[in-house]
C-alpha cells in the first residue's frame, strides 16, 4: 500500500503512531509492525520524521510484508484517540501573518502593496499545541476577543539553510492543519503577535500528516464555526507560495526536521466582520483541507 497519512494516537492509554490504511478506516501501529517484522521503527512520529526517506523505506517494507501475511490488522480508527501528529515540538511554530490579499484587506487595505513585498513571520510557543477534539481554553480572564484562523501547515523533513526556491519543496515532509487561535485584544494591546497567539491550547494541530508525494498541487481550506462557513479559499491564492516561504525563512536560519511552518489564513476571520464575530464557550470550529481531512475543536 502507498503511505499517504501518518497519525499519532492513543490506544488503551498508550501513545503511539502509525499509518492510515487505504480507506482511512484503520491505522497500522508502527510498534506492532516493528514487532511482527523486526523492522526498526522509532517510538514517536517526531523521531520517524527525522529519519527521512530511510524511515519511509523501512515502513514501506514492513507494510509490504504485512500485505502478504496479514500479521498486523489495522486498528479501527473509531476505537483510538487521534492526537496531534507532532506532540513534542523542538522549537516554536513558524507562522506567516498575512498571505492572502483579501485577509489583508480585512485589516488594513491601505497597506496592501507594502505588506506584499515580504512575508510577515511570527511564532507560536510549542506549549499551545493540542490535538483533534481537544478543547480550546477561552482564557476568559485574559482575553475577550477569541478568534480562529484556519491554515495549512507545512512539516519540514530535512535540515537546511539558505535554501533556493527551486529546491525548497525537497525539504517538505508533509502537510497538516492548524487553527491559529488568536486573542485579538492581546495582539492589539502588546503591539506584536506572540503573546496573543501563544496562550495554552491556541494551536490545534492535526488530524494527520499528509506526505508530500501524496499531496495535491493546491489545497482548498474551509473553516466552519457551528456549521456556518466562515472561510473558503484555495492555496492558489497565496501571495507567497510555499517554496518562497521556505526559502525566505531559511536565509540565515537553519530549518530542521519536524519544524512547522503555518502558511497564513484566508479572509473570513471573526475580527473581519462588522461587528466582529468572535468565538465563545460552546462554539465548535472545524477546519477542512482537501486531501488532509478535518480538524475539529470546541471552545471550552
N, C-alpha and C positions, 0 to 999 in steps of 0.2 A: 504494500500500500504506500501511496505517496504521503510523506509527512507534511501536513499543512498547518495544524494548530497544536500548540503546546499549552498546557494549563498547570497551575499549581492547585492542589485540592487537599481537603481534609477528609479522611475516612476512618471511622472508629477512633477518633481522637488523635490520629497520626497524620502529620502534614507530609505530603509527598508531591511528586509531579508526574506528568505523563503526556501521552499524545492522544488526541481525539481520533476515533475511528472515522471511516468514510462518511457515514451519515450523521455523525456527531451525536449519536445516542449513547455512546460509551467512551470510556477512557482506558487506555492500556497503561498500567502503572510501570514506571521506569524501574522501580525496585523489583517488581515481580518479573519483569523481562530480564533484569540482571541475574536474578537468582535462577531463572529457568535455563538461561543460555550462557551463563558465565561471561556475559558482556559487561565490561567495566563502564558503568554509568554513575555519575555523581549523585549525591543526595538531594541537591537543590537545583532548581532551574537556573539560578544565578551562576552556579558553577558550570552547568552544562553550556550556557551561552558562552562562557569564557573558553570552552573547548573548540568553539567554531565548527568548521567543516568536519574536523576529526570526530567530534561528538556526534554530529548528524549522521556520519557514515556508520558509526558504531550502532546508533539507534536503528538506522535503516536495516542493518544486518540482523539485529535481534527481531525486528518486525517481520523480516522475510522468513526467518526460521520459524517464527510463530505461525505464519500463514500455512506452513507445511505441517505443523504439529498440533496447532490449537492448544498448546500447553498453557497459555495465559489468556483467559477470557477477558473481554472488555467489561469493566465495571459499569453498570448503568449510570449515566450521568446524573439522573434524578435521585440517586441514592448517596451521592457525595456532595460535600460543601465546597463549591468553587471559590478560591481565594484570589487575591491579587497575584498575577503571574510572577512578578518580582516583588518580594517582600522585604528584602534587606538591601536597600539601596546604598551604594558606597559613597554617593555624593548627592547633592541637590539635583532636582529635576530642572533641566534647562527648558525654558518656555519662551515662546515668541509672542510678543504683546499684541501686535496688530498686523495681520497677514491677509485680511480681506478688505477691499475698498469700502464695501457697504458697512462693515463693522466700524471702520474709522469714522465714517460719516455719522454714525450714531453718536459719536463723542465730540469730534472737532473737525468738521468738514473743511474749515479754512486751512487746516494743516495737512490736507491730503497729499499734496505734492512733496512737502517736506518730509513726511513720515514714510514715504515710499522710496526714499533714497537708500536707506539702510534698515536691516531688520532690527527690531526693538527686542532685546533679550532681557530676561529677568529669571529668577529661580524660585523654586518652592522647596521647603525643607523636606527631607526624607520622612520625618515623623508624621507628615499629614496624609500618608498613603493608607487607603483602605481598599477592600475588595468589593466585588459584586454583592448586592443585597445588604451590605453593611450600612448602618445608619450614619447620616451626616449630622454632626453635632452643630446646632444653630448658634451656640455660644451667645445666648441671649444677653448675658451680662457684659459682652464685649462689643457686639455689633447689632445694628437694627436694619442693616441693608444687605441681606444674604442673597447672592446671585449665583447663577450657573453659567458654565461655558463648555459646550461640547467640543471636543478636539480629537484629532488624530495624533497619536503619539508614536514616535519612531524609536526603536530599540537599536542601539549601536552594537555591532557584532565583533569588531576588532579594533585594536588600538591604532590611533593615527593622529598626526598633527599636520597643519599646513596642507590639508587635503585639496587637490584640484577638483573643480566642479565635475570634470569629466570622469573622475574616479570615485566620486562621493557615494554613489549607490552601492559600490562594492563593500562599503563599511556598514551597510544596513543589515541587521539580522532579521528584523521583522517589524510588525506594527501592532499596536493595541489602541484602546480607547481611554481617554482621560476626561474627567469632569474637573475643569479648573475652577473649583468653587472659590468665590471671592467675597470678601467683606468690603463693599464699595465705600462705606464711610471710613474705614481704616485706610483704604487705598488713597482716599482723598485727604484725610487728616494728616497722614505721615509724609505725603509728598513723594512717595515711592511705593512700589508694589509688594515688596517681600512680606511684610507683616500681614497685610490684608489677604494674602494668598496662601499663607503658611500655617494657619491655625489647624489644630489637630482635626483629622478627618476631611481636610479640604482638597484631597487628591484621590477620589475614587478612580481605580485603575483596573482594567480587565475587559472582558472576562478571560481572554486568551492572548497568546502571541500568534499572529498570522505570519508565517515565514515569508520572507521577501519574494522567493521564487513562486509562491502561490498567490501573490497579491495582484489585484487588478492594476491597470495603468493609472486609474483615478478612482477616488473614493467619494461616495455620497455620505453626507452627515445629516442626520435628522435628530433633533432634540425635542422631546415632549415633556411638558410639565402637566401632570394629572391628565394624560392622554391628549392634551392640546399641543399641536405642533407649534413650536416657538422658533426653531432654527431649521433651515432646509437649504443645503448648499452642496457644492462639489469642490474637491481639492483642485480641480481645474481652474478655480477662481483664485488660487493663491497668488499673492503679489510676489512672494519669494518662494520658488519651488524648493522641494526637499534638498536636492543637490546644492543649491545656493546656501540654504540654511546650514547644512553640514560644513561646507567649505568655509563659509564666513566664520562660524563659531570655532572652527579648528585652527584658525590663523593664530598661532602662538599659544594655543590651548590644546592640550592632549585630550582627545576623546578616548574612552576606554569601553571594553565590552560590558554591556549592562547599563550604560548611560542611557538616559531617556531624554528625548527632545520632543516637547509638545508643540505642535505646529501652528497654534493660533486658532481663534474661534470665529465663526461667521456672525453676521448680524442676527439680531433676534434675542439678545440677552435681556434680562429683566430691566436693567437700568436704561436701556434704549427706548423703552415705551414711555408714553406721556399720558398719565402719570406712570412712574416706574412700577414694574410688576415683579417684586422680589419674591423669593420662596420662603415658606414658613413651616413650622412643625406640622407634620402630617402630609406635606406635599411629596409627590414622587417624581423624580427626574429620570427619564430614560433617554439614553443616547445610543442610537443605532448607526453603525458604519458598515457599508456594504462590504461583504467578504469577511468581516470580523465577527459581527454579532451585535448584541445589545448589552449595555452596561446600565443597570437599574439600581437606584438608591433612594431611600426615603429620608426625609428630614425628621430627625428625632423629636 
